[in-house]
Amino acid sequence: MVQYQAHLDATFAALSDVTRRGVLEQLGCSDASISDLAQRFHMSLTGMKKHVSVLEQAGLVTTEKVGRVRTCRLGRRRLEEEAAWIERHRQLWSARFDALDKVVETLKRKEKADGQGKRR
């Protein structure tokens, strides 16, 4: 369980940053060097290396160094575990909101009935 949570933590932490999500979208179109990514996102090479490192630690990106160029590509992970976690929680919240809707509807009916009873 702890390892599962650590895995989710790393993924969601990586996805929590707009730049890292942008990097993933960019790599979904084509592989890119860290220099290219830094230029596209208007940031320093050091800053982009840190973002790529977070994505790499989460398994979302892989890098390969050939000569002086480090090329980034999407990792092999497909986020099935994360999607399943989100779906479980979506279902939980959906059920809670459905129950709340029933309570509100019951209260509305009761309020309407009480209002009609006072008019008579």
Residue, then its C-alpha position, 0 to 999 in steps of 0.5 A: m500500500v505504501q509503495y502504491q501511495a508513493h507511486l501516486d504521489a510522484t505522478f500527481a506531484a509531477l502532473s501538478d505543474v503546468t510546465r510539466r503538463g505542457v512538456l508531456e503534451q509537447l512530447g506527445c507530438s514528438d521527442a525533444s531535447i531539453s534545450d528545445l523544451a527550455q526554449r519553447f517554455h521560455m526558461s533556463l536549461t537548468g529549470m527545464k532539467k529539473h522539470v524533466s527530472v521530476l517527470e522522469q522520476a515519476g516514470l512519465v518521461t525517459t531521456e537518452k543522452v547522445g553526445r551532448v544532447r539529452t533527448c526526452r520522450l514519453g515514458r511507457r507508463r499509461l497512467e492506468e493506476e492513476a485513472a483507476w484511483i480517480e474513477r473510484h473517487r469520482q464514483l464515490w463523490s457522484a454517489r454522495f452528490d446523488a444522495l444529497d440531491k435526494v435530501v434536497e428534493t425531499l426538503k423541497r417537497k416538504e417545504k412546498a407541502d408545509g407552505q400549502g398547508k398554511r395557506r388553507 
